[in-house]
Amino acid sequence: MEKKGALEISFGWLFAIIAGIVIIFLAIYLSSKLINVQQTTISAETGQQIGILLDPLETSFESAQTTSITIPTETRINNICDPSGTFGEQYIQLDQESFNKWIKTNINVGFLNKYLFSERQVQGKKFYIFSKPFNFPFKIADLMYITSSDVRYCFFNSPDEITTEISQLNQSNLIVGNCSVGDIKICFGDSTCDINVDFNSNSVDKNGTSVYFGGADESALMYAAIFSDKNVYECQVKRLMSRLNEISSLYVDKELLTEKKGCDNNAGADLSELSSLARELNNSGDLEIVKMKADVVDGDNNARMCLLW
Amino acid sequence: MVSKIGQLKIQEMIFMIVAVALLFVLVGIFFLSINLSNVKQTATSLAEQNSILLVSKVANSPELSCGNAFGTSRTNCIDFDKLISLSKKTEYSDFWGVAKIEVRKILPDEGDKICDDSNYPNCGIVNVLDKNVKILPYSSNFVSLCRKETDGKIIYNKCELAVLLIASEDKTQ
């Protein structure tokens, strides 16, 4: 009797099986890559859309504006700030949840003219953004503060103008007075809360570190310090000073042009000094020095026959 | 004889596999090209959206706005003196994320005279930014273009009607 093997496969079959496995494996691999690319594209598009939606938040005479953005999937907004270059750059990078797994993307959507203040990473589906103009002494930019609707900030013992402003914003995650457990408590003139604001030293203590604020309306940078991670805050302050430097040079040029029409030329030297102080700023601790010069420049402008701003 | 039939079958198999692989590749390329075209269309639509939203707000940005320099605060008021200085600055080429920003005087009509130091303020067009790339249709907004003027005795504010035009780069090609 002829003895046969347990499994007899011809070469043709063996070849077809191996080739089939390779083809199926390649198809699965390429499909998964394609899905990743698709998710990255969606994240990049959403990042760009967020940036574009921030355009209407630029203020004209308003003291503050607020809006909200809802994204269909749970999202982490990574706030990346780069201080290098003429204006530095604001990057938004989104990670989105898909099938209980976070899809990380390496695509950074960049903006030169936006200043977002938030924690390094903000997570949620609904995000609140409110904006305030930053003047130092002339308008430099609109600052935008991003918070997640999942995180509540409670302002305790705040000065009247802050209480009024927060109440008027009507933003549901910003509470004044009645704090609940789980809220991030912000105290004024007290040092026992999660975030402590001291108007004597113009500083905000948060997570054991301090940052400083200043400006013609100090509250713009104060909110920035409250809602931001220290690194994001310091980087954005540097970017703001870079923009101050460029805008100052526009006013120096304007003064030369208006001088031909008979206007005074009293501000040029101080503007140049302000510009160089802003360029040399190392961290928010130097804001006080820049503020002193900004006040001098503001005085120069107010004394002019033709106002520069 | 048997081995020749076997060889023929293997050859048939290889041809079949190559054909199937080619089919996969062609379907993949077709799908990718549709995908890429969608991405380009989305990029273009986002760029267009950006210029539409920007045109209504850019006049109030610190580089262009009148502020309180011409009496009370005004919206959609561009400071002509700042504008002419801004048009000479290359640092702002990527600042607004658009390909072209232009301000055209409407009243009085000064024609297509491009503004520079020699003809300012008697000129019709200020090219704030021009990247010289293929652009999408302009988004526009009417603005007041204000400057300080003198008749030799008094200094006064002079505001003219202008249109602000912004266009984004067309990335579809």
Interface residues (C-beta under 8 A of the other chain):
Chain A: F11 G12 F15 A16 A19 I23 L26 A27 L30 L34 V37 Q38 T41 E45 Q48 Q49 I52 L53 D55 P56 E58 T59 S60 F61 T86 F87 F111 L112 N113 F138 K139 I140 A141 R243 E246 I247 S249 L250 Y251 D253 K254 L257 T258 K261 G262 C263 M305 C306 L307 L308 W309
Chain B: G6 K9 I10 M13 I17 V20 A21 F24 G28 F31 N35 V39 T42 L46 Q49 N50 L53 L54 S56 K57 N60 S61 P62 E63 S65 G67 N68 A69 S73 T75 D79 D81 K82 I84 S85 L86 K89 E91 Y92 D94 F95 W96 G97 K148 E149 T150 I155
